[in-house]
Each structure stands twice: as C-alpha cells, then as structure tokens.
Amino acid sequence: MEMLDKWAERIYSENDFGRGVATSLSGVIGLSTYIFFNDWVVALFVVMIAFPILRIVASALHKWRRNLAEQRSIESGLESTFNGLSSLERAVVDAFVDAGGTALTFSQINRLDLSSSAIESLVQRELLWTSVMSDGMTENFVLDMALFDKAISKKVESAH
C-alpha cells in the first residue's frame, strides 16, 4: 500500500504537463479498455502503449502553445514600444531603415538632421547603443534588431 501511496503522491505533485495529461488520458483509455474487453492484461498493455505516445503529443502541443504565446507577447511588447516612440525617436529609427541597416557610424549620424535628445532617449530605452565596427576603430550606433525589423515591416505596410 505504501508503494501505491508514493506513486499517487508522485503523480499528483508532478509539474510536467505532458506527463499529467498522458496519465489522465491513459487512465481513461485503460479503464475504457477494461470495461469493453473485461480483461485487465489487455487494458494494461493498452495503457503501456498509449502513455508514451500521449506524453509526447501532449508535451509537443504544450510546448508549441507556450512558444506561440511567448512569441505573441514579444510581438505585442514590440508593437507597444514602436507605437510609443515619439516622432523624433521614430525619425532616428527611420534613418536606420533608410540607410538599410542597424548600424550607422557617428559621422553618418552627424550628417543627418536628427535630434540628439531623441538619440539619447533611444539609448536610455536600450533600443540604441554605441559600439565599435569590425575594423576596431570606427565607432557607431547600433539599433535594436527587433525594432529595426518592426520599422521595416511598418514601412512595407504603409507602402501597400
């Protein structure tokens, strides 16, 4: 009886979604098989076959849904961030889009008529930062890749 108690405690304290769903569905399938065939050996084999299959399917579906929800959350946050940019900040982002990349040198930025406060604001929001180019000598500004991609998609949407 102690073994059965430990088994039940393990199942009910389990936080593995796939295992929980597979255990429940396997139990229903096993009980249905037993009721239909009136043979506990057949029911046991059906449960042993069904459990791993159900666990794999349930875990995969749960992971897919979790990833989809996470992606939607990231996209929603990015949309909110993009829509929350001031017109001057958006002009800075548009300058990167017009240049065709996420990196502009200091001299390129200086040649553009961009607000220094908007640039600093994007730096403070951690959407823009300074870096050194691969030559090891030229300093540049680097725009957040996700924000850059969002700005490009918005530009494409507005063109259509």
TALINNOR-V106715 format. One record per pair of residues at least 4 apart in sequence whose C-alpha atoms are under 8 Angstrom apart, sorted by the first residue. I is the first residue (numbers start at 0). J is the second residue. Records with the same first field share a line. If there is no record, write none. Layout:
I=J / J
//
This chain:
0=4
1=5
2=6
3=7
4=8
5=9
6=10
7=11
8=12
9=13
10=19
13=18 / 19
14=19
15=19
16=20 / 57 / 58 / 61
17=21 / 53 / 54 / 55 / 56 / 57 / 58 / 59 / 61
18=22 / 54 / 57 / 58
19=23
20=24 / 53 / 54 / 57
21=25 / 50 / 51 / 53 / 54 / 57
22=26 / 50 / 54
23=27
24=28 / 50 / 53
25=29 / 46 / 49 / 50 / 53
26=30 / 46
27=31
28=32 / 42 / 45 / 46 / 49
29=33 / 42 / 43 / 45 / 46
30=34 / 42
31=35
32=36 / 37 / 38 / 41 / 42 / 45
33=37 / 38 / 39 / 41 / 42
34=38
36=41
38=42
39=43
40=44
41=45
42=46
43=47
44=48
45=49
46=50
47=51
48=52
49=53
50=54
51=55
52=56
53=57
54=58
55=59
56=60
57=61
58=62
59=63
60=64
61=65
62=66
63=67
64=68
65=69
66=70
67=71
68=72
69=73
70=74
71=75
72=76
73=77
74=78
75=79
76=80
77=81 / 145 / 146 / 149
78=82 / 149
79=83
80=84
81=146 / 149 / 150
84=88 / 89
85=89
86=90
87=91 / 113 / 114 / 117
88=92 / 114 / 117 / 118 / 120 / 121
89=93
90=94 / 113
91=95 / 113 / 114 / 117 / 118
92=96 / 142 / 147 / 150
93=97 / 150
94=98
95=99 / 100 / 101 / 102 / 103 / 142 / 147
96=100 / 101 / 147 / 150 / 151
98=103
100=147
101=141 / 142 / 143 / 144 / 147
102=139 / 140 / 141 / 142
103=107 / 108 / 139 / 140 / 141
104=108 / 137 / 138 / 139 / 140
105=109 / 138 / 139 / 140
106=110
107=111
108=112 / 113
109=113
113=117 / 118
114=118
115=119
116=120
117=121
118=122 / 127
119=123
120=124
121=125 / 126 / 127
122=126 / 127 / 128
123=127
125=143
126=142 / 143 / 146
127=140 / 141 / 142 / 143
128=140 / 141 / 142
129=138 / 139 / 140 / 141
130=138 / 139 / 140 / 141
131=135 / 136 / 137 / 138 / 139
132=136 / 137 / 138 / 139
142=146 / 147
143=147
144=148
145=149
146=150
147=151
148=152
149=153
150=154
151=155
152=156
153=157
154=158
155=159
//
